């Protein structure tokens, strides 16, 4: 993990702080050596089991209490509330901002479009405006804005691996369209107001305490209940699975490496704005993914050794919003910050399954918690969805 040993004290605003990626980032910041105050905001909506978000917040509270060099403040609320965002910036004057709040999920955006416009577009606009006005009156303002985008912006791009230099103007879902809109708005604000800004396109993030609507989590819940899992495109999909610790390491390194401010030949600021992919750079076939998950569930005792997997899975056609392959070109990220995600799928899934057993209990045990009955289709994770923390 990056060693944050800088002597200066930072105040870092993290939106979506109770979400998967957001909480993981906050924990890393609070457990580090860097003197830091982390301000979190999250609306704790019920897109998935709120008790999991509360579990993450409890972990954060423990981490904050155990580090005398760290401060933690949390505000429940939505970044779509402009007054709330303005108050957070006025009260805490963050030096760094990480916008991870978003309404995640591809298929849900078809049936609930308003939630995506509200959080992903209006909410991010409010963050950009607050960053803009953080310089008012000559104040030093925000030193770096980092925001979550998604591999979904690539749509049905036929060129692989996906590069940030590729066109991304044919989204196949409203979710992808909102994330591409975020990238364009960020570029405009960086140019107009000289805000150092970095966007990160996440590729299928997974790991302990993740989102229950993601395939690895949803499949585990269904198999544990003896239900049938559906594998789309008859298993003929490849996904660039990215382990959460790798994502957090990339975030930390990017956060400390803002794009430099510079002036062009016309005397106007060049936009200090960058985009990177964060993916493992090693796509895995969906059937291989399911096979490894099954092996790890048996190894950990979450499922019995004689579990009949063949009778609990169904191969079905491709679904709307799906794409056959996602594959990240991570060379620009490696060149910029010296890091490339590399956690093998089996290692990451083993850590998830071990967490799952501890949280929900093994096969035959009396679990203290019940796995969530997730109403969201797990294909959201498999079409290249990013695993955004969400609000």
Buried (B, 14 or more C-beta within 10 A) or exposed (E): EBEBEEEEEBBBBBBBBBBBBBBBBBBBBBEBEBBBBBBBBBBBBEBBBEEBBEBBBEBBEEBBEEBEEBBBBBBEBBBBBBEBBBBBBEEBBBBBBBBBBBBBBBBBBBEEBEBBBBBBBBBBBBBBBBBBBBBEEEEEBBBBBBBBBBBBBBBEBEEBBBBBEBEBEEBBBBBBBBBBBBBEBBBEBBBEBBBBBBBBBBBBBBBBBBBBBBBBBBBBBBBBEEEEBBBBBEBBBBBBBBBBBBBBBBBBBBBBBBBEEEEEEEEEBBBBBBBBBBBBBBBBBBBEBBEBBBBBBBEBBBBEEEBEBEEBBEEEEBBEBBBBBBBBBBBBBBEBBEBBBEBBBEEBBBBBBBBBBEBBBBBEEEEEEEBBEBEBBBBBBBBBBBBBBBB
